[in-house]
Amino acid sequence: MDDARGENISPVDFIPVAEESGLIVPLGRWAMAEAGRTLAEWDRRAGTDCGARMAVNLSAVQLQRDNVEAMFAAILAQYGLTGDRFTIELTESAFIVDPDRTLCTMLALKEMGAAIAMDDFGTGYSNLAYLQKLPIDKLKIDRSFITGMLADRDKVAIVRAILSLAQALGLRTTAEGIETQELEHTLVALGCAFGQGYFYSRPIDADAAYALLVARNA
């Protein structure tokens, strides 16, 4: 995010402020609406389903203060999209503040077709009971375990253990922070099917992302 002076502000800095001030609810609604609008625009330009899915982060605070189910349903209706075009990413903190409410929200989102991902897995509370009880589809392995793992046997062991756990539970996995082909090859060999990071692309705007999508599908 850019401030009035044009400086880049990390989400690590502005999201806690937004959560404390209550601005995270309108900010989260805006992010979800933008995801829907962008996906609908890509479909329009492609003349059909463009083949992309959107992953959208939801704050634990928004889960507690907002009617997320109604918001998501309204955006799907507004842009003529189906819920299976979205993955909702939640951090581990979302599962401990109010587990019952979170479970109800997750079930409602899944009823609309959305997939649920646990973001930054391994850095929070890591209660394995959540993986049994909650309808999670994907684990996202935090970049802190991925960065430098080629030179760190302990990190390799942790990543291997997470992948084995996910496989046993029937969960998909995404490795965050992939920056080299060597790292990608290592993760694939360990059994990780999906990844994200600068190796694939740095953050880009919607038009550039659509161009990448078209090139990939060519």
C-alpha positions as CSV (number, residue, x, y, z in Angstrom):
1,M,0.0,0.0,0.0
2,D,1.2,3.5,-0.8
3,D,0.8,6.4,1.6
4,A,0.3,10.1,0.6
5,R,4.0,10.5,0.1
6,G,4.2,7.6,-2.3
7,E,6.1,5.3,0.1
8,N,5.5,1.6,0.1
9,I,4.0,0.4,3.4
10,S,4.2,-3.3,4.3
11,P,1.0,-5.1,5.3
12,V,3.0,-6.1,8.4
13,D,2.9,-2.5,9.4
14,F,-0.6,-1.3,8.3
15,I,-2.8,-4.3,9.0
16,P,-2.3,-4.3,12.8
17,V,-3.2,-0.6,12.8
18,A,-6.3,-1.3,10.6
19,E,-7.3,-4.1,13.0
20,E,-6.9,-2.0,16.1
21,S,-8.8,1.0,14.6
22,G,-11.6,-1.2,13.2
23,L,-10.8,-0.1,9.6
24,I,-10.0,-3.7,8.8
25,V,-13.7,-4.4,8.1
26,P,-14.1,-1.9,5.3
27,L,-10.6,-2.7,4.1
28,G,-11.4,-6.4,4.0
29,R,-14.7,-5.8,2.2
30,W,-12.9,-3.6,-0.4
31,A,-10.3,-6.4,-1.0
32,M,-13.0,-9.0,-1.5
33,A,-15.0,-6.8,-3.8
34,E,-11.9,-5.9,-5.8
35,A,-11.1,-9.6,-6.2
36,G,-14.6,-10.2,-7.5
37,R,-14.5,-7.2,-9.8
38,T,-11.1,-8.1,-11.2
39,L,-12.0,-11.8,-11.8
40,A,-15.3,-10.8,-13.6
41,E,-13.3,-8.3,-15.8
42,W,-10.8,-11.0,-16.7
43,D,-13.7,-13.3,-17.7
44,R,-15.2,-10.5,-19.8
45,R,-11.9,-10.0,-21.6
46,A,-11.5,-13.7,-22.1
47,G,-15.1,-14.1,-23.3
48,T,-15.5,-17.1,-21.0
49,D,-14.2,-18.4,-17.6
50,C,-10.6,-17.2,-17.7
51,G,-9.5,-20.2,-15.7
52,A,-8.2,-18.2,-12.7
53,R,-9.1,-18.4,-9.1
54,M,-8.7,-15.6,-6.5
55,A,-7.1,-16.1,-3.1
56,V,-8.3,-13.5,-0.6
57,N,-7.0,-13.0,3.0
58,L,-9.5,-12.4,5.7
59,S,-8.5,-11.0,9.1
60,A,-9.4,-12.7,12.3
61,V,-10.9,-9.4,13.4
62,Q,-13.1,-9.2,10.4
63,L,-14.4,-12.7,11.0
64,Q,-15.5,-11.5,14.5
65,R,-17.0,-8.2,13.6
66,D,-18.4,-8.6,10.1
67,N,-21.1,-10.8,8.5
68,V,-18.6,-12.4,6.2
69,E,-21.0,-14.9,4.7
70,A,-23.5,-12.2,3.6
71,M,-20.7,-10.1,2.2
72,F,-19.2,-12.9,0.2
73,A,-22.7,-13.9,-1.1
74,A,-23.4,-10.4,-2.2
75,I,-20.1,-10.1,-4.1
76,L,-20.8,-13.4,-5.9
77,A,-24.2,-12.1,-6.9
78,Q,-23.0,-8.7,-7.9
79,Y,-20.3,-10.0,-10.3
80,G,-22.0,-13.2,-11.4
81,L,-19.4,-15.5,-10.0
82,T,-19.4,-18.9,-8.3
83,G,-17.8,-19.5,-4.9
84,D,-15.5,-22.1,-6.3
85,R,-13.5,-19.4,-8.0
86,F,-12.2,-18.2,-4.6
87,T,-9.9,-19.5,-1.9
88,I,-10.3,-17.8,1.5
89,E,-7.0,-17.6,3.4
90,L,-7.1,-17.4,7.2
91,T,-4.2,-17.2,9.7
92,E,-4.1,-19.6,12.7
93,S,-5.2,-16.7,15.0
94,A,-8.6,-16.8,13.4
95,F,-9.2,-20.2,14.8
96,I,-8.6,-19.5,18.5
97,V,-10.4,-16.2,19.1
98,D,-13.9,-17.6,18.6
99,P,-13.6,-21.2,17.3
100,D,-17.3,-21.8,17.1
101,R,-18.1,-18.6,15.1
102,T,-15.1,-19.3,12.9
103,L,-16.3,-22.8,12.2
104,C,-19.8,-21.6,11.3
105,T,-18.4,-19.0,8.9
106,M,-16.1,-21.5,7.3
107,L,-18.9,-23.9,6.8
108,A,-21.0,-21.2,5.2
109,L,-18.2,-20.2,2.8
110,K,-17.6,-23.8,1.8
111,E,-21.4,-24.2,1.3
112,M,-21.0,-21.5,-1.3
113,G,-18.1,-23.4,-2.9
114,A,-15.1,-21.5,-1.6
115,A,-12.0,-23.3,-0.5
116,I,-10.3,-22.6,2.8
117,A,-6.6,-22.2,3.3
118,M,-4.6,-21.9,6.6
119,D,-2.1,-19.2,5.8
120,D,1.4,-18.9,7.3
121,F,1.1,-22.4,8.8
122,G,3.6,-23.2,11.5
123,T,4.2,-19.7,12.8
124,G,1.2,-19.4,15.2
125,Y,-0.5,-21.7,17.6
126,S,-0.2,-24.8,15.4
127,N,-2.9,-26.7,17.2
128,L,-3.2,-29.9,15.2
129,A,-6.7,-30.4,16.4
130,Y,-7.8,-27.5,14.1
131,L,-6.7,-29.6,11.1
132,Q,-9.0,-32.4,12.2
133,K,-12.0,-30.3,13.3
134,L,-12.1,-27.5,10.8
135,P,-12.9,-27.8,7.1
136,I,-9.5,-26.7,5.8
137,D,-8.5,-27.5,2.2
138,K,-5.0,-26.2,2.0
139,L,-2.0,-25.5,4.2
140,K,0.3,-22.6,3.2
141,I,3.8,-23.3,4.6
142,D,5.2,-20.0,5.9
143,R,8.1,-18.5,4.1
144,S,10.2,-18.5,7.2
145,F,10.6,-22.3,6.8
146,I,11.2,-22.0,3.0
147,T,13.8,-19.2,2.9
148,G,17.2,-20.7,3.3
149,M,16.0,-24.2,3.7
150,L,18.5,-25.5,1.1
151,A,21.3,-24.8,3.6
152,D,19.3,-25.8,6.8
153,R,18.6,-29.4,7.5
154,D,16.2,-28.5,10.3
155,K,14.0,-26.4,7.9
156,V,14.0,-29.3,5.4
157,A,12.9,-31.6,8.2
158,I,10.1,-29.3,9.2
159,V,8.9,-28.8,5.7
160,R,9.0,-32.6,5.1
161,A,7.0,-33.1,8.3
162,I,4.3,-30.5,7.3
163,L,4.0,-32.1,3.8
164,S,3.6,-35.6,5.3
165,L,1.0,-34.3,7.7
166,A,-0.9,-32.6,5.0
167,Q,-0.9,-35.7,2.8
168,A,-2.1,-37.9,5.7
169,L,-5.0,-35.5,6.2
170,G,-5.8,-35.1,2.5
171,L,-4.8,-31.4,2.4
172,R,-3.2,-29.6,-0.5
173,T,0.0,-27.5,0.3
174,T,1.5,-24.3,-1.0
175,A,5.0,-23.2,-0.2
176,E,5.4,-19.5,0.3
177,G,8.5,-17.5,-0.5
178,I,10.0,-19.5,-3.5
179,E,12.7,-17.4,-5.1
180,T,14.8,-19.8,-7.1
181,Q,14.3,-22.8,-9.4
182,E,16.5,-24.9,-7.2
183,L,14.2,-24.3,-4.3
184,E,11.2,-25.1,-6.4
185,H,12.7,-28.4,-7.6
186,T,13.5,-29.3,-4.0
187,L,10.0,-28.7,-2.8
188,V,8.5,-30.6,-5.7
189,A,10.8,-33.5,-4.9
190,L,9.5,-33.4,-1.3
191,G,5.9,-33.6,-2.5
192,C,4.7,-29.9,-2.5
193,A,2.5,-29.3,-5.5
194,F,2.0,-25.6,-5.3
195,G,4.1,-22.5,-4.6
196,Q,4.2,-18.8,-4.6
197,G,7.0,-16.3,-4.6
198,Y,9.3,-14.0,-6.6
199,F,10.5,-16.9,-8.7
200,Y,7.1,-16.8,-10.4
201,S,6.4,-13.1,-10.3
202,R,6.8,-10.1,-8.1
203,P,3.6,-8.2,-7.2
204,I,2.0,-6.8,-10.3
205,D,-1.2,-5.0,-11.2
206,A,-4.4,-6.6,-12.6
207,D,-3.6,-5.9,-16.3
208,A,-0.1,-7.4,-16.0
209,A,-1.5,-10.4,-14.1
210,Y,-4.1,-10.9,-16.9
211,A,-1.3,-10.8,-19.5
212,L,0.6,-13.5,-17.6
213,L,-2.6,-15.6,-17.5
214,V,-3.1,-15.2,-21.2
215,A,0.6,-16.2,-21.9
216,R,0.2,-19.2,-19.6
217,N,-2.9,-20.4,-21.4
218,A,-1.6,-19.8,-24.9
